[in-house]
Amino acid sequence: MRFLRLSEVQERVGLGRTSIYKMMGEGKFPKPVNTLGRNVAWLDSEIDEWMMDRIDEKRSLSVPNIKY
């Protein structure tokens, strides 16, 4: 397990700071944890899980429901 700073999260998911914080406010993105003082960081495992959920969601929407 590893902590990611905001810049690492942005690079990893391809979103900007504003988008990340907006999605967090909507409950659609993992929230950071306090590390020291006012510093925050995200758990890499939570970011990976969020990314996999997006992939799964996209793939399930793009595959037509074929009935034989």
N, C-alpha and C positions, 0 to 999 in steps of 0.2 A: 504494500500500500504506500502511496506517495501523495504528498500535497502538491497541488498545482496553483500557481499564481494566476491572476486574471489574464495576463499576457499569454501564458501557456494555454489556458482554456480557450481563449480567442483563436489562437493559431490551430489548436486541435479541432475545434468544431466549426471554424470558418464563420463565426459571428462576431459582431462588434460589441463593445461594452454596453451600449444602450439597449441593443436587442437582448443581450443576456439578462440584464437587470429587469427589463420589461417582462420577459418570459418567467423570471423568478417570481415577480409580483403576481403573475397569473397562475402560479403553481405548475408551470410547464417546464421548469429547468431546475436542476439540483441547487440547493442553497449552500453557500460556503459555511465553513466553520471558523470560529475565532481561533487564531493561533497565539499571537502575542500582542497584547495591547489592542490597538485598533486594526491590526493586520488580519486579513481573512485569506482563506485558501479553500480550494475544492478538492475533494477526494478523487483521485484518478479513477477509482473503481466506479464511483457514481457517474462520472462523466462518460466512461466507457459504456455503462449500462444505458444511459440516456441515448447515446449514439446508436447502440444496437436496437433500442426500442424504435427509434426513428427509421432505421433500415427495415425492421420487421413491419412497421406500419406502412411504409411506402410500398414494400413488396406485396403485402396482402391486398392493397388497394389496386395495384397494377395487374394482378393476375385475375383474369375473368373467371367467373363462377360457371364452369362448363358442366353441363349435365349430360350424361350419356344414356 
